Amino acid sequence: KQWYQRRVRGTESCIIDIKKTWEKLLLAARVIASIENPSDVCVISSRNFGQRAVLKFASHTSSTAIAGRFTPGTFTNQIQAAFKEPRLLVVTDPRADHQAIMESSYVNIPVIAFCNTDSPTKYVDIAIPCNINSSDSIGLMWWMLAREVLRMRGSIHRTVEWEIMPDLFFYRDETKEAEAEVAAEPVITESAPTFTAPTTTDWAADAGGDWGADTNTDWTA
């Protein structure tokens, strides 16, 4: 039993037991840490929400990551270039990564999966109950699993906080981030040039005399 109780009687909405989640997480970390060659651990996420998390997990634990579409025959077809023979498989969503789980059952590869209350658990050996519908929850679970694996390997001490922040495992929407950056940029408005009116000069005052006076002179006198 991986959930605490049903939210509403007669529905599939359930409350996950956090104690069970922690116990399964520690069990999965022990299994991953027991693999001698870290690259024999294959982490998979076909969903966008978990691709960044599996890549970060693989970079910190030296495991093999498959982010994006899983090519059919990766575990069973030795002819193709992407053929792999992992000793352990860790998936983000059993429903989305069903092809990888099905092929692992053909070649006897143990499977660890993050499962929601309605996720299928067929061919899953260790199911970690958690919320896989939230991008932040998926990133946090992968971060916690990576931290426990490193602690059990002795890479980091349990009493020392891991310097890697959890938000580095979270999914980021590049489109929304670009729109936010554009909105945050200050708007530069070009002001219209100002012109100063030329000063008027009174040419009559400067020249002196009365220009309107009679200038008829009798030169014959």
KAHU-V365117 format. One record per backbone hydrogen bond with DSSP energy under -0.5 kcal/mol. CO is the residue of the C=O (numbers start at 0). NH is the residue of the N-H. Records with the same first field share a line. If there is no record, write none. Layout:
CO = NH + NH
This chain:
1 = 16
4 = 14
7 = 10
11 = 13
12 = 6 + 7
13 = 15
14 = 3 + 4
15 = 17
16 = 20
17 = 21
18 = 22
19 = 23
20 = 24
21 = 25
22 = 26
23 = 27
24 = 28
25 = 29
26 = 30
27 = 31
28 = 32
29 = 33
30 = 34
31 = 34
35 = 37
36 = 39
37 = 40
39 = 41 + 86 + 87
40 = 42 + 63
41 = 89
42 = 65
43 = 91
44 = 67
46 = 49 + 50
47 = 50 + 51
49 = 53
50 = 54
51 = 55
52 = 56
53 = 57
54 = 58
55 = 59
56 = 60
57 = 61 + 62
63 = 42
65 = 44 + 67
68 = 70
70 = 73
72 = 76
73 = 83
75 = 77
79 = 82
86 = 109
87 = 41
88 = 111
89 = 43
90 = 113
92 = 96
94 = 97
96 = 100
97 = 101
98 = 102
99 = 103
100 = 104
101 = 105
102 = 106
103 = 108
107 = 109
109 = 88
110 = 124 + 125
111 = 90
112 = 114 + 127
113 = 93
114 = 129
115 = 118
120 = 123
122 = 124
125 = 112 + 127
126 = 128
127 = 114
129 = 131
133 = 137
134 = 138
135 = 139
136 = 140
137 = 141
138 = 142
139 = 143
140 = 144
141 = 145
142 = 146
143 = 147
144 = 148
145 = 149
146 = 150
147 = 151
148 = 152
149 = 153 + 154 + 155
156 = 159
164 = 167
165 = 168
166 = 169
171 = 173
172 = 176
173 = 177
174 = 178
175 = 179
176 = 180
177 = 181
178 = 182
179 = 183
180 = 184
185 = 187
186 = 188
188 = 190
194 = 196
200 = 202
201 = 205
202 = 206
203 = 207
208 = 210
209 = 212
214 = 216
216 = 218
217 = 220
